[in-house]
Amino acid sequence: MIHSPSNQSALIDLVRQWHQNGTPWSPSGMGTRMDWGPPLDPRHEVLSCRQLNRVIDHAVDDLTITVEAGLPLQNLQDLLAEQGQWLPIDWPRAGAPGSIGGLVARGLAGGLRQRHLGVRDQIIGIGLLRADGTEAHAGGRVVKNVAGYDLMRLLCGSWGSLALITELTLRLQPLRPARSSLLVDGDLKAQEAFRSELLRSSQTPERCDWINTGDGAWRLRLVVSSVSEQAVEDQLKQLETMAAEQQLNTERQACANALTTTFDASPSKQLVRLVLPPAQLQRLLRNEAMRALKLWCWELAAGAGCGDGWCDAATPDHQLEALRRDVIGLGGEMTLLKRTATSTVPAWLDRPSRPLIEAVKRQFDPKLQLSRGRLPGVNQEML
């Protein structure tokens, strides 16, 4: 059952009642991605923040905003655009954008890390509700706030296993009106040489991604932005010159504004997240296990080493397991965000720090009520 309290007081009363009764429950924003990650027990309660969606404070001149966690990401970006601002974080894949609180709870970042870092780096203040109904806050509403323990980073990517995020203060960026995209194609080794040279240079593209549209061919897609068309033109010429030196082909493409998603937002049957050292990505692209995944589309941040793969067709478990083994062998991790109903491959594996992760969990949630079975770094699907 999904509960959606209309105000903070009702939210706290409900959580305290559940704590008293020992009722297991799962935090939620818009509820658009409850099927991601390890499966939740359908008998457990779900607490949605969808009605807690106010803008508490928008300091336009300071480029910060404080909002309730249930505010839809699309609404937030539309509101900021009216002031010529935006929140530089990647849209989540597979469906509607969902809430800002849900996005922070998953903690996933993509190609925008090339220039703007990840979602956890945009948080300067957070409000939360513990499993016993106790409210807490960390950080503040100014960028230069470093006092206290950094709960923002701990809760970002916790998948609702530690506390319910109720409020967020975020740093913003001005919208750059001029944007363009450059597609780089050619020999994979030459593309890797171009990528390496790009990261060593003074160029600062907004993003640089390895992309594969399902045809098995890998290309680099760069997005550049600036305050003027001339500045973008100058950047594109320099990038084209660097690519020509590696005997690569380039193609300029129209680029949607920063607030528009750049991928197919329709639901996919399977969705995986890869994170590994950027220099190892090129080895993975040539990998036999990667080549065996037919009809898969990929977008991997070339400078950050993280990204997604998705497919509408069912892929045998042994192929996903082979890819995971190779990713781990390259020093990375692979998470299955969405799986077919018959898949037995766990969403994530145990990390070496599992005892520490479980100890932190017990400090925040002694009765283990929150998001049972969904503690990142702890694989409970094989029990």
C-alpha positions, 0 to 999 in steps of 0.5 A: 500500500502506498501512503502519501501524507499531505503535510510534514506533521502527518508524515512524522505521525505515520512514521512514528506509528510504524516504528512503534509497531515495527512495520517495514516500509520503503521511502518513495518519491513519485513511485516511478522506479520502485521496480529498480534494483533488488525487489521490494516485498509487496507486503511492505508499506510504501511512503510517498513524498509526492504531496510534499513538493513545495519550493521553500526558498530560491536564492536566485542571486546566490544560485541556490534553491531549497525544495521538498523532496517530492518536487518532480525534477521536471517541475524543478527544471522548468521553474529554474529555467524561468530565471535562466538557471538549471540543476546540472544533473543527468535525467534518469532513464526509462520513464518519467523523470520522477522526484528530486528526492528519488534521484538523490536517493539513487545517486546516479550520475552520468556524462554531466560529471565531465563538467559539473560533477555528480548529483551528490556534489550539487547538494549543500543541505539536506533534511531527513526523517529517521525510521523512528520519526526523528527529524534531522538536518545537515549542511545549510543554505549557503555554498561555503558550509562545511560544518558537521558530518557530511550526511549529504554524501552518505544519503546520496545513493542509499536507495532509501535504506537509511532514512527518508529524504524530506528536503534538499538545498541544491547549488545551481548553474546559469543556463548557457544559451549556445550549445552544439554537439559533435559526433566523432567516429573512426577507429576505436584506438584513435578515438581513445587517443582523442579522448585522452588528449581531450582530457589533458587539454584545456578544453571543457566540453559539457559532456563527452560520452561513448555511445552505441545505438545498438548497431555495435559501433562505438562513437564519441559524442561531445556537447559544448556550451557557452554564453555565445555562438562564437565561443561554441564555434571556436570550441568546435573548430579546436575539437575538429582539429584534434580529431583530424590529427587522429584521422577521425571523422566528425559531424556536427549535430543540433543539440537540445537545450540543457533541460531536455533529455538526450535519450529515449525515455520509454521504459526498457526491459533491462537497464544496467549501470556501469562504473569503472576507471575511465581509462579502462572503458576502451578495453571494455568496449572491445571486450567479448562479453560486451560484443555478445550483448546484441541490440543493446544501447549504451551511453558511457561518460568517457571522462567519468567512467560511469553510464548505462546500457539498456535493451528492450529484448531479454538477455540471457543471465549468463551474458550479464554475469559474464559482463559483470565479471569482466567489469569487476576484472577491470576494477569496476562495478555493475548494477542491474537497475532493471531486470526481466521477471525471470532473471536471477542475476542479483542487482548488486554484489557484496562489497568488501566493506559490507560489515561497515555498511551494515553497521551504519544501517543499524545506527540509522535503522535499528529495527531494520524497517527501511527498504528491506533487501535494498541496502547498496553493497549488501547482496541479500537476494541470494539468501 
